[in-house]
Amino acid sequence: MTRQARELIEGQPVLIIVDIQGAENPTDDGEDRDIPLMPGYGDRMQGAPAMVAAARRHGVPVIFFQEAHRRDLVDFGRELDGAEDIHLLEGDPGTEVSADLGMRDDDYFIRKRRYSCFFGTELEILLKGLKADTLILIGGHTDVCVHYTFVDAHQHDYFCRVAEDIVAGSSQAAHDAALNAMEYLQTGARRTSSEVADAFAAWAARNQAG
């Protein structure tokens, strides 16, 4: 059987910013943290503002996600049974979406309590309203929130892409394995941010041409 070749963007694209927050955007990888981070984690997030700007420039909807937990810890569930300690509590400065992203008051913003952006949120309703077909993911962790969101999106039949230079994981090995797992689900899922920006421009040009 011959497989149908897929474009980077199929139909309507949406850029999803996964948990780029104060506590999740470190510049000092040597500092002790509540969540394991691969070396260079903060450096990899530096490309996010340009990706947001490219999406805005070409009319691609952007959805910002914030992982946040109640201060009484009631919504952590089994999340603290693994490598992660208590993190991203409501009201803590580091829980806020990174100011570098330039999120606006009228932007799409969703707070989540668990890893996947689909789990217990209104994301699916919003995506239906936006008539989304292709989801482009950036943020962290590659092996946790990004990966789980990608899998859920895949199982909801969205085309999924990840800008692999603007995601970072809990370790280099976990980051690499997650990217390979996503590529396994959808061939061509792994893309660079420059490829995504070029695809945004081409998509906008096609729309203008009618």
Buried (B, 14 or more C-beta within 10 A) or exposed (E): EEEEEBEBBEEBBBBBBBBBBBBBBBEEEEEEBBBBBBEEBBEBBEBBBEBBBBBBEBEBBBBBBBBBBEEEEEBBEEBBEEEBEEBBBEEBEBBBBBEBBEBEEEBBBBBBBBBBBBEEBEBBEBBEEBEBBBBBBBBBBBBBBBBBBBBBBBEBEBBBBBBBBBBBBBBEEBBBBBBEBBBEBBEEBBBEBBBBBBBBEBBBEEEEEE
